[in-house]
């Protein structure tokens, strides 16, 4: 074994050890989010393969939940107005009842204008005196309210699951690629001989969650790279894992064809696993997770669940294992891993040769469509001689700008580029920076939903259209013209650089003019002359220096005084005519100030103004334009007030709403409102609960006792 191989294997062993140090999750409650499929109601708009195959749904739709509008509370009969507390109508657990009496304002029969009698008086009416009200109410309950309760309960069940999936979606966007979405099958509940409480699924499959905001629909499908149906036993200590059980289960799952809903195959494997863990183990075929109480006898329930969790180290350890096997067999070490191990890979030379060939083909040309600096151009030079370059910098320093330039350069030199990021948002920002001419050449896959697939199809279609429209002769002619234009621009740049260099060199030369009045570099003399401008003004004519002055000193002084008095502005004023009806001094001052303010506002408004929008506004009368201005002013005031709020999400929400995409925030509002309504009773109970403790009790000791009692109950204690 060579020194390079030994060094690479030692690095693999080290990485495997680091991966094994990750904390093992034994209980499903420690995952980020869990949705039990048994909680999905069998209502309109809901489906899961856990209920069985359905010809109305494709086999790759594992879960589908579509919300609908909340049923509106039916309007009460007009006869019953004032006889019912309307807040009781939404308390669906109790049948709302009419009030036994009500207060009503009627006109005072004894009131006359000018008397001290009130115009209206209050009277008390009793329900027993109005039997028609009770009859109308009974009909309302039977025909309207009770059907509404049934419909609203069904909606509430659907919306509860929909809200949970929305929370999954939000968490995925926030957590990024560090977390994964899986489907779990076969919940193992067991108190191991070593005293560990285990509550985890034995079989998992990779999934993806799609959100169609316009339809209010969530769909769970297998991951685009495959479900990768597999067993998981890492929650058990090594000595508690059955011998070769995981390998046997993995081979058996191959018969399921990567379909977790092949229940016959999956259930057989779950039974085999629980019996291999303990001969007394039990398998229960149920969708419900039921009561989770760990015991010495392992129990496995079918209990499918959708889980959002941090990615396990298993994929990393398997990759490292394959790399180690390749190295031990003497195969070539992957170039990327060779870089990590700081050793030279066999294919390094080939990679460098390829870059050199492309560099020679374009004569070292750098194709940056966006402004660049020396550091960015140095990155290209480093890429020509290295397999990788690390560019670091805090936010806002132009990393995305640099990447857009690099993509353009690599595409222009005939290379393919793969750009990855932790979250889709980073790629969306980068996509907007790619020049419009190159965007059709970029295939975008920013997710796995229908919108992302449509974007990818559009990108592929753009590339195919470019290929169909390609004309070799026209392209060569355009290339020739652009190269000529580039040559001229570079010549002009070189000329300007030489001129600039000459100017800079002249700045260091010391001059003396006006009999030594001004001395120094050209820049310093210019500054001094400009400083003295108000004092000396300027001579605008050319005077022969060898002729005596025809004017005496006194005449020149008077002439100079008159010239200074009659400035260009005053001479212009003398040509003006005095208008009729001259305004007063105060009115004129006010008009001047208003004109100045209007000019300043026009200059400010003109910056970034849209000519099309301005043209549309010109078609309206002044009142309409003023109303639009008032509305926009109010909008800007509201936006400014919202931006001042101390919420980290406010800026992002305003950007989406103002861009015409408020759907995700509307859903978030609905979910939040639903969550608040669902805990109102708990809050009320907490507000009305009183805990009294003796003064001698230590609050810290009491807290520890309560925490231990909670853990004891969670572990199945009585």
C-alpha positions in Angstrom: 0.0 0.0 0.0 1.4 3.4 -1.0 1.9 6.4 1.3 -1.0 8.2 -0.6 -3.4 5.2 0.0 -2.4 5.0 3.7 -3.0 8.7 4.2 -6.4 8.5 2.5 -7.5 5.5 4.5 -6.5 7.1 7.7 -8.6 10.2 6.8 -11.6 7.9 6.0 -11.3 6.2 9.4 -11.2 9.6 11.1 -14.3 10.8 9.3 -16.1 7.5 10.1 -15.3 8.0 13.8 -16.5 11.6 13.7 -19.8 10.5 12.0 -20.3 7.8 14.7 -20.1 10.5 17.4 -23.5 11.9 16.4 -26.2 11.5 19.1 -28.5 8.6 18.3 -32.3 9.5 18.4 -34.2 6.7 20.1 -37.6 8.3 20.5 -39.7 9.8 17.7 -40.8 12.7 19.9 -37.2 14.1 19.6 -37.7 14.7 15.8 -38.5 18.1 14.5 -42.0 17.2 13.3 -44.2 14.1 13.1 -47.6 13.6 11.4 -49.3 10.3 12.0 -51.2 9.2 9.0 -54.0 8.0 11.2 -54.8 11.7 11.9 -55.7 12.3 8.3 -59.5 12.3 8.2 -61.3 10.4 5.5 -63.0 13.5 4.2 -63.2 15.2 0.8 -59.8 16.5 -0.4 -57.8 14.0 1.8 -56.1 10.8 0.7 -53.3 8.5 1.8 -52.0 5.3 0.4 -52.2 3.9 4.0 -56.0 3.5 3.4 -55.3 1.2 0.4 -54.9 1.7 -3.4 -57.3 4.1 -5.1 -57.7 4.3 -8.9 -58.4 8.1 -8.6 -54.9 8.7 -7.3 -51.5 7.8 -8.9 -49.4 5.3 -7.0 -46.7 8.1 -6.4 -49.2 10.2 -4.4 -48.6 9.0 -0.9 -50.5 11.8 0.8 -52.8 14.5 -0.5 -54.6 17.2 1.6 -56.5 20.0 0.0 -58.2 22.6 2.2 -61.4 24.4 1.5 -63.2 27.5 2.8 -64.4 27.4 6.4 -68.1 26.9 6.5 -69.9 30.1 7.4 -72.0 30.3 10.5 -75.7 30.3 9.4 -77.6 33.5 10.0 -80.0 33.3 12.9 -83.7 34.1 12.3 -84.7 37.7 12.6 -87.3 36.7 15.3 -84.4 35.4 17.5 -82.4 38.6 17.4 -81.6 39.7 20.9 -82.6 36.3 22.4 -79.2 34.6 21.9 -75.6 35.2 22.9 -73.9 35.0 19.5 -70.6 33.8 21.0 -72.3 30.6 22.1 -73.0 29.7 18.5 -69.4 28.7 18.0 -69.2 26.5 21.1 -70.1 23.4 19.2 -70.0 21.0 22.2 -73.1 22.5 23.7 -76.4 23.2 22.1 -77.0 27.0 22.1 -80.0 28.1 24.1 -82.1 31.2 24.0 -81.9 33.7 26.8 -84.9 33.5 29.2 -85.4 37.3 28.9 -84.0 40.3 27.1 -83.9 44.1 27.4 -85.4 46.2 24.6 -85.5 49.9 24.0 -89.0 51.2 23.1 -90.4 54.7 22.5 -91.7 56.3 25.7 -95.5 56.9 25.3 -95.4 59.6 27.9 -92.6 61.5 26.2 -93.4 65.0 24.8 -91.0 67.5 23.5 -90.0 70.0 26.2 -90.7 67.5 29.0 -88.2 65.9 31.3 -89.4 62.4 30.3 -86.8 60.3 28.3 -87.7 59.6 24.6 -86.9 55.9 24.9 -87.2 53.5 27.9 -86.0 50.0 28.5 -88.5 47.1 28.9 -87.9 43.5 29.9 -89.4 40.8 27.7 -89.6 37.1 28.8 -89.2 34.3 26.4 -92.2 32.4 27.6 -94.4 35.3 26.3 -93.0 34.7 22.7 -93.6 31.0 21.8 -93.1 31.8 18.1 -89.4 32.7 18.9 -88.8 29.3 20.5 -90.3 27.5 17.5 -88.2 29.5 15.0 -85.1 28.7 17.1 -85.8 25.0 17.1 -86.2 25.0 13.3 -82.9 26.9 13.0 -81.0 24.4 15.1 -82.3 21.4 13.3 -82.2 22.7 9.8 -79.1 25.0 9.8 -77.0 25.0 13.0 -76.6 21.2 13.5 -75.7 20.6 9.8 -73.2 23.5 10.1 -71.6 21.9 13.2 -71.2 18.6 11.3 -69.7 20.4 8.3 -67.5 22.6 10.4 -66.1 19.6 12.4 -65.2 17.9 9.1 -63.5 21.1 7.9 -61.7 21.5 11.2 -60.2 17.9 11.0 -58.9 18.6 7.4 -57.6 22.0 8.3 -55.8 20.7 11.3 -53.8 18.3 9.1 -53.4 21.0 6.5 -52.0 23.3 9.1 -49.5 20.6 10.2 -48.3 20.1 6.7 -48.0 23.8 6.3 -45.8 23.8 9.4 -43.7 21.0 7.7 -43.3 23.2 4.6 -42.2 26.2 6.6 -39.7 24.3 8.6 -38.2 22.7 5.5 -37.7 26.2 4.0 -36.1 27.4 7.2 -33.9 24.4 8.0 -32.7 23.7 4.4 -30.9 20.6 3.2 -29.6 19.7 6.7 -33.0 18.1 7.4 -34.9 15.4 5.5 -38.5 14.3 5.1 -39.2 10.6 5.4 -42.1 8.1 5.7 -41.8 5.8 8.7 -43.4 2.3 8.9 -43.4 -0.2 11.7 -43.2 1.7 15.0 -41.0 -0.3 17.5 -41.9 0.3 21.1 -39.5 -1.4 23.6 -37.7 -1.0 26.9 -34.3 -2.6 26.0 -32.4 -4.8 28.4 -29.9 -2.0 28.8 -32.7 0.3 30.1 -33.1 2.4 26.9 -36.6 3.5 25.9 -37.0 3.0 22.1 -39.8 4.4 20.0 -38.8 4.5 16.4 -39.9 3.2 13.0 -38.0 0.2 11.6 -38.6 0.9 7.9 -38.2 4.4 6.3 -38.5 5.9 2.8 -37.4 9.3 1.4 -40.3 11.7 0.6 -40.8 15.1 -0.8 -43.6 17.6 0.2 -45.1 19.7 -2.6 -47.2 22.9 -1.9 -49.5 24.4 -4.5 -50.5 27.7 -2.8 -53.1 28.6 -5.5 -55.0 25.4 -4.9 -54.4 25.2 -1.2 -53.1 21.7 -1.6 -50.2 19.6 -0.2 -48.9 16.4 -1.8 -46.4 14.0 -0.5 -44.6 11.9 -3.1 -41.5 9.7 -3.2 -38.2 11.7 -3.5 -37.2 12.5 -7.1 -34.1 10.4 -6.6 -36.2 7.4 -5.4 -37.8 6.4 -2.1 -34.8 4.3 -1.1 -36.9 2.0 1.0 -34.6 0.7 3.8 -34.6 -0.7 7.3 -33.2 1.3 10.3 -31.8 -0.3 13.4 -29.4 2.4 14.6 -31.7 3.3 17.5 -30.6 -0.1 19.1 -27.2 -0.6 20.7 -24.9 -2.9 18.7 -25.3 -5.8 21.1 -29.2 -5.5 20.9 -29.3 -5.6 17.1 -30.1 -9.0 15.7 -27.3 -10.7 13.7 -27.5 -9.8 10.0 -31.1 -8.7 10.5 -30.6 -5.3 8.7 -28.9 -6.9 5.7 -31.6 -9.6 5.4 -34.4 -6.9 5.7 -32.7 -4.8 3.0 -32.6 -7.7 0.6 -36.2 -8.6 1.3 -37.3 -5.0 0.7 -36.0 -5.2 -2.8 -39.1 -7.3 -3.6 -41.3 -4.3 -2.8 -39.9 -2.4 -5.8 -39.1 0.7 -3.7 -42.8 1.0 -2.9 -43.5 1.4 0.8 -47.2 0.6 0.2 -46.5 -3.1 -0.8 -48.1 -4.0 2.5 -47.7 -7.7 2.2 -43.9 -7.5 1.7 -43.4 -4.7 4.3 -45.5 -6.4 7.0 -43.6 -9.7 6.5 -40.3 -7.9 7.1 -41.7 -6.0 10.2 -42.8 -9.4 11.7 -39.4 -10.9 11.0 -37.6 -8.0 12.5 -39.6 -7.9 15.8 -39.3 -11.7 16.2 -35.5 -11.5 15.5 -35.2 -8.8 18.2 -37.1 -11.0 20.7 -39.0 -14.3 20.1 -41.8 -13.0 22.3 -42.1 -9.8 20.2 -45.5 -8.8 18.8 -46.6 -7.2 15.6 -49.9 -5.2 15.5 -51.5 -4.3 12.2 -53.0 -0.9 13.0 -52.8 2.6 11.6 -53.2 4.1 15.0 -50.1 4.6 17.2 -52.3 4.2 20.2 -50.9 4.4 23.7 -47.1 4.3 23.7 -46.0 2.4 26.8 -42.6 0.8 26.6 -42.2 -2.7 28.1 -39.7 -5.5 28.2 -41.5 -7.2 25.3 -40.9 -5.4 21.9 -44.1 -4.4 20.1 -44.2 -3.2 16.5 -47.2 -1.3 15.2 -47.7 -0.6 11.5 -48.5 3.1 12.5 -47.2 5.0 9.4 -46.0 8.6 10.0 -44.5 11.5 8.0 -41.4 12.7 9.8 -39.1 15.8 9.4 -35.8 15.1 11.0 -32.1 16.0 10.9 -30.3 13.9 8.3 -28.6 10.8 9.9 -25.0 10.1 9.5 -25.8 6.7 7.9 -25.6 8.0 4.3 -22.2 9.6 5.1 -20.8 6.5 6.7 -21.9 4.3 3.7 -20.3 6.7 1.3 -17.1 6.7 3.3 -17.2 2.9 3.4 -17.4 2.7 -0.4 -14.5 5.1 -0.7 -12.4 3.0 1.6 -13.2 -0.2 -0.3 -12.2 1.5 -3.6 -8.9 2.7 -2.1 -8.1 -0.7 -0.6 -8.7 -2.4 -4.0 -6.2 0.0 -5.5 -8.7 1.9 -7.6 -8.1 5.6 -8.3 -8.9 8.0 -5.5 -11.6 10.5 -6.4 -10.0 13.9 -7.2 -12.3 15.7 -4.7 -11.4 13.3 -1.9 -7.7 13.5 -2.8 -8.0 17.3 -2.3 -9.4 16.7 1.2 -6.5 14.2 2.0 -4.0 16.7 0.5 -2.6 14.1 -1.9 -2.3 14.1 -5.7 -4.9 12.1 -7.6 -4.0 10.3 -10.8 -6.4 12.3 -12.8 -5.1 15.7 -11.6 -2.9 16.0 -14.7 -5.8 15.2 -17.0 -8.0 17.9 -15.4 -5.2 20.5 -15.6 -4.5 19.6 -19.3 -8.2 20.1 -20.1 -8.3 23.5 -18.5 -5.1 24.5 -20.3 -6.5 23.4 -23.7 -9.6 25.5 -23.2 -7.5 28.5 -21.9 -5.4 28.3 -25.1 -8.5 28.0 -27.3 -9.7 31.4 -26.0 -6.2 32.9 -25.6 -6.8 33.6 -21.9 -9.8 35.7 -22.6 -12.1 36.5 -19.6 -15.8 36.8 -20.5 -17.4 38.8 -17.6 -20.7 40.5 -18.6 -20.9 42.3 -15.3 -18.5 44.8 -13.7 -15.6 43.1 -12.1 -12.4 43.8 -10.2 -8.9 42.3 -10.1 -9.9 39.8 -7.3 -12.7 38.3 -9.5 -10.4 38.0 -12.5 -7.8 36.3 -10.3 -10.4 33.6 -9.5 -10.5 32.6 -13.2 -6.7 32.5 -13.3 -6.7 30.2 -10.2 -9.4 27.9 -11.7 -7.2 27.3 -14.8 -4.5 25.8 -12.6 -6.5 24.2 -9.7 -9.4 21.8 -9.1 -11.1 24.2 -6.7 -11.2 27.7 -5.4 -12.7 28.9 -2.1 -14.2 32.4 -2.1 -15.2 33.7 1.3 -16.9 36.9 2.4 -19.6 38.3 4.6 -23.1 39.0 3.2 -23.3 41.9 0.7 -19.7 41.7 -0.5 -20.6 40.5 -4.0 -20.2 36.7 -3.9 -23.4 36.1 -5.9 -22.3 38.8 -8.4 -19.0 37.0 -8.7 -20.7 33.6 -9.3 -22.9 35.1 -12.0 -19.7 36.3 -13.8 -18.0 33.0 -13.4 -21.0 31.1 -14.8 -21.1 33.4 -17.8 -17.3 32.9 -18.4 -17.5 29.1 -18.1 -20.4 28.9 -20.5 -18.7 31.2 -22.9 -15.6 28.9 -22.9 -17.7 25.8 -23.6 -17.9 24.4 -20.1 -20.8 23.0 -18.2 -21.6 24.4 -14.7 -23.5 22.9 -11.8 -24.6 25.3 -9.1 -25.9 24.1 -5.8 -27.0 25.8 -2.6 -28.3 25.0 0.8 -31.7 26.6 0.1 -33.7 27.4 -3.1 -33.8 31.1 -2.1 -30.1 31.4 -2.7 -30.4 30.0 -6.2 -33.4 32.2 -6.9 -31.3 35.3 -6.0 -28.4 34.0 -8.2 -30.8 33.2 -11.1 -31.9 36.9 -11.3 -28.2 38.0 -11.6 -27.6 35.8 -14.7 -27.7 38.0 -17.9 -31.1 37.6 -19.7 -29.2 36.4 -22.8 -27.8 33.4 -20.9 -30.8 32.5 -18.8 -32.4 30.3 -21.5 -29.2 28.2 -21.4 -29.6 27.5 -17.7 -31.7 24.5 -16.5 -33.2 25.5 -13.2 -34.3 22.9 -10.7 -35.0 24.9 -7.5 -37.3 22.2 -5.9 -39.5 19.3 -6.7 -42.9 20.9 -6.8 -45.0 21.5 -9.9 -43.9 25.1 -10.3 -40.2 24.0 -10.1 -40.9 21.3 -12.7 -42.5 23.8 -15.0 -39.5 26.1 -14.6 -37.2 23.2 -15.6 -39.3 22.4 -18.6 -39.2 26.0 -19.7 -35.4 26.1 -19.4 -35.1 22.9 -21.4 -37.5 24.3 -24.0 -35.4 27.4 -24.2 -32.2 25.4 -24.9 -34.0 23.4 -27.6 -35.3 26.5 -29.3 -31.8 28.1 -29.2 -30.5 24.9 -30.8 -33.1 24.9 -33.5 -32.5 28.6 -34.3 -28.7 28.2 -34.4 -27.1 29.4 -37.7 -23.3 28.8 -37.9 -22.6 31.5 -40.5 -24.6 34.1 -38.7 -22.9 33.3 -35.5 -19.5 33.6 -37.0 -20.4 36.9 -38.5 -21.7 38.2 -35.1 -18.6 36.8 -33.4 -16.4 38.7 -35.9 -18.3 41.9 -35.3 -18.2 41.6 -31.6 -14.5 40.8 -31.6 -13.9 44.0 -33.7 -16.0 46.0 -31.4 -14.1 44.6 -28.4 -10.7 45.4 -30.1 -11.8 49.0 -30.6 -13.0 49.4 -27.1 -9.7 48.0 -25.7 -7.7 50.4 -27.9 -9.8 53.2 -26.5 -9.3 51.9 -23.0 -5.6 51.8 -23.6 -5.6 55.4 -24.9 -7.5 56.7 -22.0 -5.2 54.8 -19.6 -2.2 56.4 -21.2 -3.9 59.8 -21.0 -4.8 59.3 -17.4 -1.2 58.1 -16.7 0.1 61.3 -18.3 -2.2 63.5 -16.2 -1.2 61.7 -13.0 2.5 62.2 -13.9 1.9 65.9 -14.6 0.4 66.3 -11.2 3.8 65.6 -9.6 5.6 68.4 -11.7 6.1 71.7 -9.8 5.1 74.9 -11.8 5.3 78.6 -11.1 3.0 81.1 -12.8 1.8 84.8 -12.4 5.3 85.9 -11.3 5.4 83.3 -8.5 1.9 84.1 -7.2 0.8 80.5 -7.8 3.3 77.7 -7.2 3.1 73.9 -6.9 1.6 71.0 -8.9 -1.1 71.7 -11.5 -3.8 70.4 -9.1 -2.6 72.7 -6.3 -2.4 75.7 -8.6 -6.0 75.0 -9.9 -7.2 74.8 -6.3 -5.6 78.2 -5.5 -7.0 79.9 -8.6 -10.5 78.5 -7.9 -10.2 79.7 -4.3 -9.3 83.2 -5.5 -12.1 83.3 -8.1 -14.5 85.5 -6.1 -11.7 88.0 -5.5 -10.3 88.4 -9.0 -13.0 87.1 -11.3 -11.8 86.4 -14.9 -10.6 88.4 -17.9 -12.7 87.2 -20.9 -10.8 89.1 -23.7 -7.2 89.0 -24.9 -5.2 92.2 -24.2 -1.9 92.8 -26.2 0.8 93.0 -23.6 3.1 95.3 -25.7 0.4 98.1 -26.0 -0.2 100.8 -23.3 -3.7 100.9 -21.7 -5.8 103.6 -23.4 -7.9 104.2 -20.2 -6.8 106.1 -17.1 -6.8 104.4 -13.7 -9.9 106.3 -12.6 -11.9 105.4 -15.7 -10.9 101.8 -15.3 -12.0 101.8 -11.7 -15.4 103.3 -12.6 -15.8 100.9 -15.5 -14.9 98.0 -13.3 -17.4 99.1 -10.7 -20.2 99.4 -13.2 -19.4 96.0 -14.8 -19.4 94.4 -11.4 -22.8 96.0 -10.6 -24.5 95.2 -13.9 -24.0 91.4 -13.9 -25.5 89.2 -16.5 -28.6 88.6 -14.4 -29.2 92.3 -13.9 -28.7 93.1 -17.6 -31.3 90.3 -18.3 -33.7 91.9 -15.7 -33.4 95.3 -17.5 -34.9 93.7 -20.6 -38.1 92.6 -18.7 -41.4 94.5 -18.7 -43.3 95.2 -15.6 -46.5 93.1 -15.6 -49.9 94.3 -14.6 -51.2 93.3 -11.2 -47.9 92.7 -9.5 -48.4 90.6 -6.3 -47.4 91.8 -3.0 -44.0 91.1 -1.5 -45.5 88.4 0.8 -47.5 86.7 -2.0 -44.5 86.7 -4.3 -42.3 85.2 -1.6 -44.8 82.4 -1.0 -45.0 81.7 -4.8 -41.2 81.5 -5.0 -41.1 79.1 -2.1 -43.8 76.9 -3.5 -42.1 76.8 -6.9 -38.8 75.8 -5.3 -40.5 73.1 -3.3 -42.4 71.8 -6.4 -39.1 71.7 -8.3 -37.4 69.7 -5.6 -40.3 67.3 -5.4 -40.2 66.9 -9.2 -36.5 66.1 -9.1 -37.0 63.5 -6.3 -40.0 61.9 -8.0 -38.3 61.8 -11.4 -35.6 59.4 -10.1 -36.6 55.9 -11.0 -40.0 57.0 -12.4 -41.7 54.7 -14.9 -42.6 56.5 -18.1 -45.5 54.2 -18.9 -47.0 54.7 -15.4 -46.6 58.5 -15.7 -48.3 58.4 -19.1 -51.2 56.5 -17.7 -51.6 59.0 -14.8 -51.6 61.9 -17.2 -54.9 60.6 -18.7 -56.7 61.1 -15.4 -58.1 64.2 -13.9 -56.3 66.0 -11.1 -58.7 64.7 -8.4 -58.0 61.1 -9.4 -54.3 61.6 -9.4 -54.5 63.3 -6.0 -56.5 60.3 -4.7 -53.8 57.9 -6.0 -51.1 60.0 -4.4 -52.9 60.0 -1.1 -53.4 56.2 -1.3 -49.7 55.6 -2.1 -48.7 58.0 0.7 -50.8 56.0 3.1 -49.3 52.8 1.8 -45.7 54.1 2.3 -46.6 55.2 5.8 -48.0 51.8 6.7 -44.9 50.1 5.1 -42.6 52.3 7.1 -44.5 51.6 10.3 -44.4 47.8 9.6 -40.6 47.9 8.7 -40.0 49.5 12.1 -41.6 46.5 13.9 -39.0 44.2 15.7 -40.0 41.1 13.7 -37.3 39.3 11.6 -39.9 38.0 9.1 -41.5 41.4 8.4 -39.1 42.5 5.6 -39.6 39.2 3.7 -43.4 39.3 4.1 -43.6 42.8 2.8 -41.4 41.9 -0.2 -43.7 39.0 -1.1 -46.9 40.9 -0.6 -45.8 43.9 -2.6 -44.6 41.6 -5.3 -48.1 40.2 -5.7 -47.4 36.8 -4.0 -49.2 36.9 -0.6 -50.4 33.3 -0.7 -47.9 31.8 1.7 -48.4 34.6 4.3 -52.2 34.2 3.9 -51.9 30.6 4.7 -49.5 31.3 7.6 -52.1 33.8 9.0 -54.8 31.2 8.7 -52.7 28.5 10.4 -51.7 30.9 13.2 -55.3 32.0 13.7 -56.4 28.4 13.8 -53.7 27.6 16.3 -54.7 30.5 18.6 -58.3 29.4 18.5 -57.4 25.8 19.3 -55.5 26.9 22.5 -58.1 29.5 23.8 -59.6 27.0 26.1 -56.2 25.9 27.5 -55.3 29.6 28.0 -58.6 30.2 29.8 -58.0 27.1 32.0 -54.5 28.3 32.8 -55.8 31.8 33.6 -58.4 30.4 35.9 -56.1 27.9 37.6 -54.4 28.9 40.9 -51.4 27.1 42.4 -50.8 27.8 46.1 -47.6 26.7 47.7 -46.4 26.9 51.3 -43.8 29.5 51.8 -41.3 26.9 53.1 -41.3 25.0 49.7 -38.2 25.4 47.6 -39.3 26.2 44.0 -36.2 24.6 42.4 -36.8 21.4 44.3 -40.4 21.4 43.3 -39.5 21.9 39.6 -37.0 19.0 39.6 -39.7 16.7 41.2 -42.2 17.7 38.6 -39.7 17.1 35.8 -38.8 13.6 37.1 -42.5 12.8 37.5 -43.1 13.8 33.9 -40.3 11.6 32.6 -41.6 8.7 34.7 -45.1 9.0 33.1 -43.6 9.3 29.6 -41.7 6.1 30.1 -44.9 4.3 30.9 -44.8 4.5 34.7 -47.9 4.4 36.8 
